[in-house]
């Protein structure tokens, strides 16, 4: 079963989930999330720890039932989508037997999928040289790569990635994202949660930020980044000149002091005036101005919920 042409690959409607804490308190993990993801989109799902990301992903995968609301994956329930191999996941932990080799692990899971290609999955995950190594002797990053190989076996239409590159070195991360890009180019829909904001900035078509169980931003990466307008300024400047800048230009504050260098943040509209003041009215040296990035937008949008 496929959704009608133009219909979302993934739909969350008024999704909620709450738990009881060990102390008996009622904790709302997901609070009325509405989300539609188009086929072939690469969506970064971002938020502070405890924001509700993992709970939402668990509901998309059918591992946890929602208290209210609905999840549909290509017009199917999550359980049916997983059963048909339409959706696969790379999660942070679990799912691996430490005494099996990498090769045996992939072949074991491949037996569940009639058209799976174990050799291709191992190669795409960058594990060719580790085929004979037991899982227990693999590093955390190598185990994540193995989970990725297992997710590829069903040739899924929706790939869910929960902190997929945790523990990977730089080269492994680069190989991983190159492979994901290839999948997306063939039409695979990708939803990934990560704490590496540079990954979201570089690889996502769209960013969804969640805080306190609700969506606080949803849009193209460039549009979300633009919510943190203005610039960050830094300079080698004495404390008297730094204080003079703060007094002369409203909307400027000191973000941090790194040795002789002071870093300032400026509200929209104040950065140009602050830069001009530093250059013309102080003895500041090595003045630098940089635009805000996705990390700044993330901090700004989630700061009240962190």
Secondary structure as GFF3:
##gff-version 3
##sequence-region A 1 306
A	DSSP	beta_strand	10	20	.	.	.	ID=ss1
A	DSSP	beta_strand	26	37	.	.	.	ID=ss2
A	DSSP	beta_strand	42	46	.	.	.	ID=ss3
A	DSSP	alpha_helix	53	60	.	.	.	ID=ss4
A	DSSP	beta_strand	68	73	.	.	.	ID=ss5
A	DSSP	alpha_helix	78	83	.	.	.	ID=ss6
A	DSSP	beta_strand	87	90	.	.	.	ID=ss7
A	DSSP	alpha_helix	102	110	.	.	.	ID=ss8
A	DSSP	alpha_helix	118	124	.	.	.	ID=ss9
A	DSSP	three_ten_helix	128	130	.	.	.	ID=ss10
A	DSSP	three_ten_helix	135	137	.	.	.	ID=ss11
A	DSSP	alpha_helix	140	152	.	.	.	ID=ss12
A	DSSP	beta_strand	158	162	.	.	.	ID=ss13
A	DSSP	alpha_helix	170	185	.	.	.	ID=ss14
A	DSSP	beta_strand	189	193	.	.	.	ID=ss15
A	DSSP	alpha_helix	197	203	.	.	.	ID=ss16
A	DSSP	beta_strand	206	211	.	.	.	ID=ss17
A	DSSP	beta_strand	214	220	.	.	.	ID=ss18
A	DSSP	alpha_helix	221	225	.	.	.	ID=ss19
A	DSSP	beta_strand	231	236	.	.	.	ID=ss20
A	DSSP	alpha_helix	239	248	.	.	.	ID=ss21
A	DSSP	beta_strand	252	258	.	.	.	ID=ss22
A	DSSP	beta_strand	261	266	.	.	.	ID=ss23
A	DSSP	alpha_helix	271	281	.	.	.	ID=ss24
A	DSSP	beta_strand	285	291	.	.	.	ID=ss25
A	DSSP	alpha_helix	294	302	.	.	.	ID=ss26
A	DSSP	three_ten_helix	303	305	.	.	.	ID=ss27
###
